[in-house]
């Protein structure tokens, strides 16, 4: 697979660049050190973030594949580059919350750190101009964002990811507070996990101290951002 040839760039987002290859079935993703928050209103750089997010995402995708979750991961090419399956991204942010934090706490007046009675699933429409508004099942189907069958697959996928990751991170002394994932359609219409799993897209708290080990350190100007990313990556590699 490493024989795929990198061609022109087709997309650049806040954290990654995507390149065509000489095969229509595969893309190459390159992870950047750029950091943004609040839908791009805050900008910065987290040194080494791209390397950590690339390697960590690939490790998490491999773990999920072993547990029956199909992902877009194919092969890591370098510290920052990975071959992935070509998918059409479903324009939804798929969010699972185990503990109240961030916008959930503000929206519902729940103290941050409050354990939820069950994992909660919510969707945001991926649209920067609209600030990624929350969207419900009826709206998703009515607007043609996804079919009812696809939505069912996405929900099952999200809860399965949560089950696997919660158990894994508990084993390295980390609470999985919440996370955002994305789903993509293969050419045959099958829904699989895409995007990344990293401190950019998950909230990780130390199980004993509740120290934040994720991008909230950047969002909230808490300091120690690089150290937090390095700590979570070190724990993953220690298992």
C-alpha positions in Angstrom: 0.0 0.0 0.0 2.9 2.4 0.6 3.3 2.4 -3.2 0.4 4.9 -3.5 1.7 8.2 -5.0 0.8 11.5 -3.4 -0.8 13.9 -5.9 -2.4 17.4 -5.5 -4.0 18.7 -2.4 -7.8 18.6 -2.4 -8.7 20.0 1.0 -7.2 21.9 3.9 -9.0 22.1 7.2 -8.1 23.5 10.6 -5.9 20.5 11.6 -5.2 18.5 8.4 -4.5 18.6 4.7 -5.9 15.9 2.4 -4.2 14.8 -0.9 -5.4 12.8 -3.8 -3.3 9.7 -4.7 -2.9 7.8 -7.9 -5.7 5.4 -6.7 -9.3 6.7 -6.5 -9.8 4.5 -3.5 -7.3 6.2 -1.2 -6.3 9.6 0.1 -3.3 10.8 2.1 -3.9 12.9 5.2 -1.2 15.2 6.6 -1.6 16.4 10.2 -0.7 20.0 11.0 0.5 21.7 14.2 -2.1 24.5 13.7 -4.6 24.9 16.5 -8.0 26.6 16.5 -10.8 27.0 18.9 -14.3 28.5 19.0 -15.0 27.7 15.3 -11.7 29.3 14.2 -11.9 32.5 16.3 -8.8 31.6 18.2 -5.7 30.5 16.4 -2.3 29.2 17.6 0.2 26.5 17.2 0.8 23.4 19.4 4.3 22.2 18.7 4.4 18.5 17.7 0.6 18.2 17.8 0.4 16.9 14.2 2.8 14.0 15.0 0.9 13.0 18.1 -2.5 13.3 16.6 -1.5 11.2 13.6 0.1 8.4 15.6 -2.6 8.5 18.3 -5.5 8.4 15.8 -3.9 5.5 14.0 -3.4 3.6 17.2 -7.1 4.2 18.2 -8.3 3.2 14.8 -6.3 0.0 15.0 -7.8 -0.7 18.4 -11.4 0.0 17.2 -10.8 -2.2 14.1 -9.8 -5.1 16.4 -13.2 -4.5 18.2 -15.3 -4.6 15.1 -15.5 -1.0 14.2 -14.7 -0.3 10.6 -12.6 2.9 10.0 -10.9 4.7 7.1 -7.4 3.9 8.4 -5.1 2.0 6.0 -1.5 2.7 6.7 0.8 5.2 8.4 3.4 6.6 6.0 5.4 8.9 8.2 5.1 10.9 11.5 2.5 13.2 10.0 1.1 11.3 7.0 -1.4 8.4 6.7 -3.1 6.6 3.9 -6.9 6.5 4.4 -9.8 5.1 2.4 -11.6 7.6 0.2 -14.9 8.5 1.8 -17.5 11.2 1.4 -17.8 12.7 4.8 -21.3 12.9 6.3 -21.6 16.6 7.3 -22.2 16.0 10.9 -20.2 16.3 14.1 -21.1 13.2 16.1 -20.7 13.9 19.8 -20.8 11.5 22.7 -20.7 12.8 26.3 -20.1 10.7 29.4 -19.5 13.7 31.8 -20.9 17.2 31.6 -18.2 19.7 30.3 -17.8 22.6 27.9 -20.8 23.7 25.9 -23.0 21.0 27.5 -22.4 22.4 30.9 -23.1 26.0 29.8 -26.2 25.1 27.7 -27.9 23.1 30.5 -26.5 24.8 33.6 -24.9 21.6 34.8 -21.7 21.8 36.8 -18.7 20.7 34.8 -17.5 17.2 36.0 -21.0 15.9 36.7 -21.3 12.3 35.6 -24.2 11.8 33.3 -26.7 9.0 34.0 -26.1 7.6 30.5 -23.9 8.5 27.6 -25.5 11.2 25.6 -25.4 11.5 21.8 -25.8 14.8 20.0 -25.3 16.0 16.4 -24.0 19.3 15.0 -24.3 20.3 11.4 -20.8 20.8 10.0 -21.1 24.4 8.8 -18.6 27.0 9.9 -20.8 29.9 8.6 -23.6 28.8 10.9 -21.3 27.9 13.8 -22.0 24.2 13.6 -25.6 24.3 15.0 -27.1 21.4 16.9 -29.4 19.4 14.7 -31.9 16.6 15.6 -32.8 13.4 13.8 -35.8 14.8 12.0 -33.8 17.7 10.7 -31.0 15.5 9.5 -33.4 13.3 7.5 -35.6 16.1 6.3 -32.6 18.0 4.9 -31.1 15.0 3.3 -27.9 15.1 5.4 -28.3 11.3 6.1 -31.0 8.7 5.6 -32.8 7.1 8.6 -30.8 3.9 7.9 -27.5 5.8 7.8 -28.4 7.6 11.0 -29.1 4.3 12.7 -25.7 3.0 11.6 -24.0 6.2 12.8 -25.6 6.0 16.2 -24.5 2.3 16.7 -21.0 3.3 15.5 -20.8 6.2 18.0 -21.9 4.1 21.0 -19.6 1.3 20.1 -16.6 3.7 19.8 -17.5 5.0 23.2 -17.6 1.6 24.8 -14.2 0.6 23.4 -12.5 3.9 24.1 -13.9 4.3 27.7 -12.6 0.9 28.7 -9.2 1.5 27.0 -8.6 4.9 28.6 -9.8 3.8 32.0 -7.0 1.2 31.8 -4.4 4.0 31.5 -5.8 6.2 34.3 -7.8 8.5 32.0 -11.5 9.5 32.0 -13.0 9.9 28.6 -15.3 12.9 29.2 -16.6 13.4 25.7 -15.5 13.2 22.1 -16.4 14.2 18.5 -16.1 11.8 15.6 -17.1 11.9 12.0 -18.5 9.3 9.7 -17.9 8.8 6.0 -19.6 6.9 3.2 -17.6 4.4 1.1 -18.3 4.2 -2.6 -20.7 1.3 -1.8 -22.6 3.5 0.7 -21.3 1.8 3.8 -20.9 4.1 6.8 -17.5 3.9 8.5 -15.5 5.9 11.1 -13.4 8.7 9.7 -11.5 11.9 10.7 -9.4 11.5 13.9 -9.3 10.5 17.6 -7.0 12.8 19.5 -6.7 15.4 22.2 -8.1 17.8 19.6 -11.4 15.9 19.4 -11.7 14.3 22.8 -11.7 15.5 26.4 -9.4 13.5 28.6 -9.1 14.0 32.3 -6.6 12.3 34.6 -8.7 9.7 36.6 -7.2 10.8 40.0 -6.6 14.5 39.7 -9.1 15.5 36.9 -6.2 17.4 35.3 -7.1 18.2 31.7 -5.0 16.4 29.1 -6.6 17.8 25.9 -7.2 20.9 23.8 -9.1 22.6 26.6 -5.7 23.7 27.9 -5.4 25.7 24.6 -9.0 26.9 24.5 -8.9 28.1 28.1 -5.3 29.4 28.2 -4.4 26.9 31.0 -0.8 26.5 29.9 1.0 23.2 29.6 -0.7 22.4 26.2 2.2 20.5 24.6 2.9 18.7 27.9 -0.7 17.5 28.1 -0.6 16.1 24.5 2.7 14.4 25.2 1.3 12.9 28.5 -1.8 11.3 26.9 0.4 10.0 24.1 2.9 8.5 26.5 0.2 6.7 28.4 -1.2 5.2 25.2 2.2 3.9 24.3 2.8 2.5 27.7 -0.1 0.0 27.4 
